[in-house]
Structures are given as C-alpha cells and as structure tokens.
Amino acid sequence: MTSAPAEPLGTRIRRLRADRGWTQRELAEPGYDRGFLAKVETGSRPPSEEMLAYLAERLGLTVDELRFGRPPGVADKLRASLDEGYRDLEQGRVASATDQFASVAKQAAGYHLDDVECYARFCQAEVKWQLFDVEGAQRALEHASELAEAAPPWLRAMIVHRWSGCRYLAGDAGAAIARVEAELALRPADPDAELCLLSALIHPLMEMGGLHRARRAAEDGRRLARAASRPDFVARFHRQASQVWQATGRADRAEQDLTEACRLFASVGFDRDAARCRWARGYLLRRLGRLEEARAELTSARDQLAAIGSEEGVAGATVELAEVRLRQGAPAEAASLITEVWPLLTRDVESLGEATGLRGQIAQSRGDLETATDLLREAVDIQTRASLHGAAVSTSLRLGDVLRQRGHLDEAIEAYRRGLDSAAGTDT
C-alpha cells in the first residue's frame, strides 16, 4: 500500500470516471447535468454533500473513500498490518514493528482514518513501553488520546491501561488508580474495555495496600472474562488477578490463573507477555518457598525477555531472581544481578525500591550493618514517596531489626512506628 494520493477532489473524480471509461454525461446523469460535473472536475465548483454522495454511489464507493481517496477496504488492511506489527513487537522484532507502525500512521492520517491512526499511535507507544522508555511511552499515549474519540472502546481502555502503568512506574500510583477509576465510572458497555480497565487497577491497588478493592476488581473481572472476546485481554486479567489470590492465601488459584494466562498469550503469539507470566510464576514460587523452582522459572523468563528486547521485564525478573539467590545463600550473586540491571531501575520506582532494599539485606548478610541501615532507610523513603505501603511495611520492619541489632533502640522504635504508619494505609 502507498500513501494517500495528494490530488484535488475534482481531479480524483475525473480519474475515477476515466478509469471506468465513462463520459461526464454518463457519470452525471440523471441526477446532475454534464456541465456542472465539468466544473466540479476542474475545481471551479465544489460538490455539495448531496452531489458527493450521489457520485460516490455511482462510482461504487463510500463518501469517505471518494472524499479522501481511500482504496476500498484500506482501513481493514491497515488494521491487519498493525496487528501483524504488534505480533512482531511481542516476538522481539522491534525494528520491523517500528517501521510498520510509522508507515500505517502516515497512511491513516492521509486517508483521514482517525480510528486507525489512533491504533497506530498506540502501537508506537507500545514500542517505547517495551524499550522501557516510560516518559516517551506516556507522551506517545497522550498523542494517541487526541484521537481516542474515534477509537473502539477496547483501544480507548488500553490507552488508559498503559498510561496508568506509566504513572505507576514513575511513582505516582495515586494518579494511576484515579485515572482508571474515572474511566470505569463512565460505565463502558464493552466487556473487553471494562476487563482491560479492571486489570489495570489490580497491581497498583495491591502495592498501595488496597487489597479489598483489588479483590473486588478481580471478582468483577472474573465475571466479565466470560463475555470478553479478546484472548489477550482475558490473559492479561488472569495474570493480574493471580496477585490477589496469592495475597489471600489461594496459591492454587493463583497458579491456575498464571497457567491460563500463559496459554492464552501463547495462542496469539504474544511471546513477551507469555514470558512475563513466567516471571509472575517465579514470584509466586518464591513466595511459596519453592526457591529452586523459582530460580529456574525466573532465569528462563529473564532470558526470554532479554531475547525479545523487553528491558522493563528484564529488570523486574532480574531483581526477583536476585532475591531468590539471596535466600539461597548466594549474596555475591544477588549483588551482581542487581548491579547488572541498576541503570534500568531509575525508570521503575517499584523495582528501584525493591532493589535498594535487597542491597540493604545483602549488606546485612555480610555483617555491614551501617551500610544496611543506610540502604534500608533509602528503600523505605522510595517506597513511602511512591505510596507503596505494603513494601514500605516490610522494609521498615527489617530496618527496625537492623537498628535493634546495632543497639539503636530509639531509632528501631521509630522505624517500627513508621512501618505501622504505612500499614495504616493498607486494607485487608
């Protein structure tokens, strides 16, 4: 496909007429006379909306196909091209996907296909998301939002979902949740759109201590998933909901959700998201104390995400793997793993807080309690500023233990009190 032809409307009408071997009289009559059509073709008289509709019908086109020079069926072809490019992106062919998205965005703009152009802009934001350019992804999503009114409900919801993710990674969990809840308050009629928005709520709510609200979102999403038509949206929901079941002691249900999510992502060729499911399963196994299984799953997930070029996934899976290795008595390897991804962590406040706390634990395991204190304090500060209440509670408790071990009892009490303050921001 080529870009939309830059030709005046009258010239286009003359070309289409000539392509069919018709005279001006054959096209114009009986609705209009030949002389009036001649003026339209030369550009001396613009056609009325009624005449444009008449000519389009005579030529076997829609009004917009005639007005903007769209080849019949071009919108469907461009959407299919974006779907193909998105699979390329999920499978690590980033350069190919990037070129595809740019080409479609240009063509869609030329053909005045706002819904397709919105989809192309969203796909361009997904490239930045995969490359862990959080600020760039947010800007690209806001660019896509300019055309969101023309987009289908599922796409509008996915733009909000990703925008919320960007704000969360930047440390603004409150804004991430507020945007999604505002969109849900509009009561989207499309089950895919509503499921997408509920999925976006679960992780930020969990990390801010809103377990009760997260569970309600998971239960609502479970009902919606039966009516949803997009397997990737259903898979994304299962992956997010697994966190709720882990937190409420339903590890069996969490593992079932992750298995189903992985199956659905694989069925549509979404390798990146399938690998993220393995990362999530590794986290679950670590929580269950099955450390060797967790190590194998996280190593595999990290390698797959690295091969695909998903830097955000690599950073998160590596930090989680470092915690497993620390628990297995390999602090030097844990420290090396964190150092390996440290440059990436400044873009993800949650992983940065977790990794800083892990560095504190590594220092503690080596007997360097002063360094451990400094690092754990820094981790608590990061987590508190980002409203990550659950993480701040556990880090504050560890900090208090280290301070008590050093004999700094007043400071230890203050650390425990800070943990209690963070706990007050959670629900059960």
C-alpha positions in Angstrom: 0.0 0.0 0.0 1.1 3.5 -0.7 0.3 6.8 0.9 -3.0 8.6 0.1 -2.8 10.3 -3.2 -2.2 14.1 -2.9 -4.8 15.1 -5.6 -7.7 17.5 -5.5 -11.2 16.1 -5.2 -12.2 17.1 -8.7 -9.1 15.5 -10.2 -9.9 12.3 -8.3 -13.5 12.3 -9.6 -12.2 12.8 -13.2 -9.6 10.0 -12.8 -12.1 7.5 -11.4 -14.6 8.3 -14.1 -11.9 7.9 -16.8 -10.8 4.6 -15.2 -14.3 3.3 -15.9 -14.4 4.6 -19.4 -17.4 6.9 -18.7 -18.2 10.3 -20.2 -19.1 13.2 -18.0 -22.7 12.8 -19.0 -22.7 9.1 -18.2 -21.5 9.8 -14.6 -23.6 12.9 -14.0 -27.0 12.0 -15.3 -29.7 11.6 -14.3 -29.0 13.5 -11.0 -26.9 16.3 -12.4 -26.0 17.8 -15.8 -22.7 17.3 -17.6 -21.7 21.0 -17.3 -22.0 21.1 -13.6 -19.8 17.9 -13.3 -17.3 19.5 -15.6 -17.0 22.5 -13.2 -16.5 20.1 -10.2 -13.8 18.2 -12.0 -11.9 21.3 -12.9 -12.2 22.5 -9.3 -14.2 25.7 -10.2 -17.2 24.5 -8.2 -17.1 22.3 -5.1 -19.6 19.5 -4.9 -22.4 19.6 -2.3 -22.7 16.8 0.2 -25.7 15.5 -1.7 -23.7 15.5 -5.0 -20.7 13.8 -3.4 -23.0 11.1 -2.0 -24.6 10.7 -5.5 -21.2 10.4 -7.3 -19.8 8.0 -4.7 -22.8 5.7 -5.2 -22.4 5.9 -8.9 -18.7 5.0 -8.6 -19.4 2.2 -6.2 -17.5 3.9 -3.3 -18.4 5.2 0.1 -18.4 9.0 0.5 -15.2 9.0 2.5 -13.5 6.7 0.0 -14.3 9.3 -2.7 -13.6 12.4 -0.5 -10.2 11.2 0.8 -9.1 8.9 -2.0 -9.3 5.8 0.1 -9.0 2.5 -1.8 -11.9 0.2 -0.8 -11.0 -2.0 2.2 -7.9 0.0 3.1 -9.0 0.5 6.7 -9.2 -3.2 7.3 -5.9 -3.8 5.6 -4.2 -1.1 7.7 -5.6 -2.6 10.9 -4.4 -6.0 9.9 -1.0 -4.5 9.3 -0.9 -3.1 12.8 -2.0 -6.5 14.3 0.9 -8.1 12.4 3.3 -5.4 13.6 2.2 -5.9 17.2 2.9 -9.6 17.0 6.4 -8.7 15.6 6.9 -6.5 18.6 5.8 -9.2 21.0 8.3 -11.6 19.4 11.2 -9.1 19.6 11.2 -7.8 16.1 11.2 -4.2 17.3 12.7 -2.5 14.2 10.3 -4.2 11.9 7.3 -3.3 14.1 8.5 0.3 14.4 8.7 0.7 10.7 5.3 -0.9 10.2 3.6 1.4 12.8 5.1 4.5 11.3 4.0 3.6 7.8 0.5 2.8 8.9 0.2 6.0 11.0 1.2 8.1 7.9 -1.2 6.3 5.6 -4.1 6.5 8.1 -3.5 10.2 8.5 -3.5 10.7 4.8 -6.8 8.8 4.4 -8.4 10.6 7.4 -8.9 7.3 9.3 -8.8 8.6 12.8 -9.5 5.3 14.4 -6.7 3.5 12.6 -4.3 6.4 13.2 -5.1 6.2 16.9 -4.3 2.5 16.9 -1.0 3.2 15.1 -0.1 5.8 17.7 -0.9 3.4 20.5 1.3 0.8 18.9 4.1 3.4 18.6 3.7 3.9 22.4 4.0 0.2 22.9 7.4 0.2 21.3 8.6 2.8 23.8 6.9 0.8 26.6 8.8 -2.4 25.6 12.1 -0.4 25.4 11.4 0.9 29.0 11.1 4.5 27.9 8.4 5.3 30.4 8.3 9.1 29.7 8.3 8.5 26.0 5.6 5.9 26.2 3.4 8.3 28.3 3.9 11.1 25.7 3.0 8.7 22.9 -0.1 7.5 24.7 -1.2 11.1 25.2 -0.7 11.7 21.5 -2.9 8.6 20.8 -5.5 10.0 23.2 -6.0 13.0 20.9 -7.8 10.7 18.5 -9.4 8.4 21.2 -12.9 9.6 20.5 -12.8 7.8 17.1 -11.3 4.7 18.6 -13.2 1.5 19.5 -13.8 1.0 23.3 -11.1 -1.7 23.7 -8.5 0.7 22.3 -9.5 3.6 24.5 -9.4 1.3 27.5 -5.9 0.0 26.6 -4.6 3.6 26.2 -5.8 4.3 29.7 -4.4 1.0 30.9 -0.9 1.8 29.6 -1.0 5.4 30.7 -1.8 4.2 34.2 1.1 1.8 34.1 3.4 4.7 33.1 2.3 6.8 36.0 2.7 3.9 38.4 6.2 3.2 37.2 7.0 6.8 37.7 6.0 6.6 41.3 2.5 8.2 41.1 0.3 5.3 42.0 -2.5 7.6 43.2 -2.9 9.2 39.7 -2.6 5.8 38.1 -5.6 4.5 40.1 -7.6 7.7 39.8 -7.4 7.7 36.0 -8.6 4.1 35.7 -11.4 4.5 38.2 -12.6 7.7 36.5 -12.8 5.8 33.2 -14.7 2.9 34.9 -17.1 5.4 36.3 -18.2 6.1 32.8 -19.5 2.5 32.7 -18.0 1.2 29.5 -20.6 -1.0 27.8 -17.9 -3.2 26.1 -16.8 -6.2 28.2 -13.3 -6.2 26.7 -12.9 -2.5 27.6 -14.1 -2.9 31.2 -12.0 -6.0 31.7 -8.9 -4.1 30.5 -9.6 -1.3 33.0 -10.2 -3.7 35.9 -6.9 -5.4 35.1 -5.1 -2.1 35.2 -6.3 -1.4 38.7 -5.2 -4.6 40.5 -1.4 -4.2 40.8 -1.4 -0.5 41.9 -4.1 -1.2 44.4 -2.2 -4.2 45.8 1.0 -2.2 46.2 -0.8 0.7 47.8 -2.4 -1.7 50.3 -5.8 -1.7 48.8 -6.3 -5.4 48.9 -10.1 -5.2 49.5 -10.6 -3.0 46.4 -8.2 -5.2 44.4 -10.1 -8.3 45.3 -13.4 -6.7 44.2 -11.8 -5.8 40.9 -10.6 -9.4 40.5 -14.1 -10.8 41.2 -15.8 -8.3 38.8 -13.2 -9.2 36.2 -13.7 -12.9 36.6 -17.4 -12.5 35.6 -16.6 -10.2 32.7 -13.9 -12.6 31.3 -16.7 -15.0 30.3 -18.1 -12.3 28.0 -14.9 -10.9 26.7 -13.8 -11.6 23.1 -10.1 -10.7 23.1 -7.9 -13.5 24.4 -5.0 -11.1 25.2 -7.3 -9.1 27.4 -8.5 -12.2 29.2 -4.9 -13.4 29.6 -3.8 -10.0 31.0 -6.6 -10.1 33.5 -5.7 -13.7 34.7 -2.1 -12.6 35.2 -3.1 -9.6 37.3 -5.8 -11.4 39.3 -3.2 -14.0 40.3 -1.7 -11.4 42.6 -4.9 -11.1 44.6 -5.2 -14.9 45.1 -1.6 -15.0 46.3 -2.2 -12.3 48.8 -5.3 -14.1 50.1 -3.7 -17.5 50.6 -5.1 -19.1 47.4 -1.8 -20.1 45.8 -3.5 -22.9 43.9 -5.9 -20.5 42.2 -3.1 -18.1 41.5 -1.1 -20.8 39.7 -4.1 -21.8 37.7 -4.6 -18.2 36.6 -1.0 -17.8 35.5 -1.1 -21.1 33.6 -4.2 -20.0 31.8 -2.7 -16.6 31.0 0.4 -18.1 29.6 -1.6 -20.5 27.4 -3.8 -17.6 26.0 -0.8 -15.3 25.3 1.0 -18.2 23.5 -2.2 -18.9 21.5 -2.0 -15.4 19.9 1.8 -15.3 19.5 2.4 -12.8 22.4 5.8 -14.1 23.5 6.7 -11.1 25.6 3.5 -11.4 27.7 3.9 -15.2 28.0 7.4 -14.6 29.4 6.1 -12.1 31.8 3.7 -14.8 33.1 6.7 -17.0 33.8 8.2 -14.0 35.7 5.0 -13.8 37.7 5.0 -17.6 38.4 8.6 -17.3 39.6 7.5 -14.7 42.1 4.7 -17.0 43.3 7.1 -19.9 43.7 9.5 -17.7 45.7 6.6 -16.7 48.0 5.8 -20.3 48.5 9.4 -21.1 49.4 10.0 -23.3 46.3 13.2 -21.5 45.7 14.9 -23.8 43.2 11.8 -23.9 41.0 11.5 -20.1 41.3 15.1 -19.7 40.3 14.6 -21.9 37.1 11.4 -20.0 36.2 12.8 -16.6 36.7 16.0 -17.4 34.8 14.0 -18.7 31.9 11.7 -15.6 32.0 14.7 -13.2 32.1 16.4 -14.9 29.2 13.2 -14.8 27.1 12.5 -11.2 27.9 16.1 -10.3 27.1 15.9 -12.0 23.7 12.7 -10.1 22.9 14.2 -6.8 24.0 11.8 -6.1 26.9 14.0 -4.1 29.2 11.3 -3.5 31.8 10.7 -7.2 32.0 14.4 -8.0 32.3 14.8 -5.5 35.1 11.9 -6.8 37.1 12.7 -10.5 36.6 16.3 -10.0 37.5 15.5 -8.2 40.8 13.2 -11.0 41.7 15.9 -13.6 40.8 18.4 -11.7 43.0 16.0 -12.1 46.0 15.8 -15.8 45.3 19.6 -16.1 45.2 20.0 -14.1 48.4 17.5 -16.5 50.1 19.5 -19.4 48.7 22.6 -18.1 50.5 24.3 -16.6 47.4 24.6 -12.9 48.4 27.5 -12.2 46.0 25.5 -13.4 43.0 22.4 -11.5 44.2 24.5 -8.3 44.3 25.9 -8.9 40.9 22.4 -9.4 39.4 21.2 -6.1 40.9 24.3 -4.3 39.6 23.6 -5.7 36.1 20.2 -4.0 35.8 20.8 -1.0 38.1 20.8 1.6 35.2 17.3 0.4 34.2 15.8 0.7 37.7 15.7 4.5 37.8 12.7 4.2 35.4 10.7 2.0 37.7 10.2 3.2 41.2 8.8 -0.1 42.5 11.8 -2.1 41.3 14.2 0.6 42.5 12.8 0.4 46.0 12.9 -3.4 46.0 16.4 -3.5 44.7 17.7 -0.9 47.2 16.1 -2.9 50.0 17.8 -6.0 48.7 21.1 -4.3 48.7 20.5 -3.5 52.3 19.7 -7.2 53.0 22.9 -8.2 51.3 24.9 -5.8 53.4 23.2 -7.2 56.5 24.1 -10.7 55.5 27.7 -9.7 55.3 27.6 -8.1 58.7 27.9 -4.5 57.4 25.1 -3.2 59.5 25.8 0.5 58.9 25.5 0.2 55.2 22.5 -2.0 55.6 20.8 0.7 57.7 21.5 3.4 55.1 20.2 1.3 52.2 17.1 0.2 54.1 16.3 3.7 55.0 16.7 4.8 51.4 14.4 2.0 50.3 11.7 3.0 52.8 11.9 6.6 51.6 11.4 5.5 48.0 8.5 3.2 48.8 6.8 5.8 51.0 7.1 8.6 48.5 5.5 6.2 45.9 2.7 5.2 48.3 3.9 1.5 48.1 2.5 0.8 51.5 2.9 -2.9 51.6 6.6 -2.8 50.5 7.2 0.0 53.0 5.8 -2.0 55.9 8.2 -5.0 55.4 11.2 -2.8 54.7 10.5 -0.7 57.8 10.3 -3.9 59.9 13.7 -5.1 58.5 15.2 -1.7 59.2 14.0 -1.8 62.8 15.5 -5.2 63.2 18.9 -4.0 62.0 18.8 -0.9 64.2 17.9 -3.1 67.2 20.8 -5.4 66.3 23.1 -2.4 66.4 21.7 -1.3 69.8 20.0 1.8 68.5 16.7 1.1 70.2 15.1 4.6 69.9 15.7 4.6 66.2 14.5 1.0 65.9 11.2 2.0 67.6 10.9 4.9 65.2 11.4 2.5 62.2 8.7 0.2 63.6 6.4 3.1 64.1 7.0 4.1 60.5 6.0 0.6 59.4 2.8 0.9 61.4 2.0 4.2 59.7 2.5 2.5 56.3 0.3 -0.4 57.5 -2.4 2.1 58.4 -2.6 3.0 54.6 -3.5 -0.6 53.7 -6.8 -2.5 53.8 -7.4 -6.2 54.1 
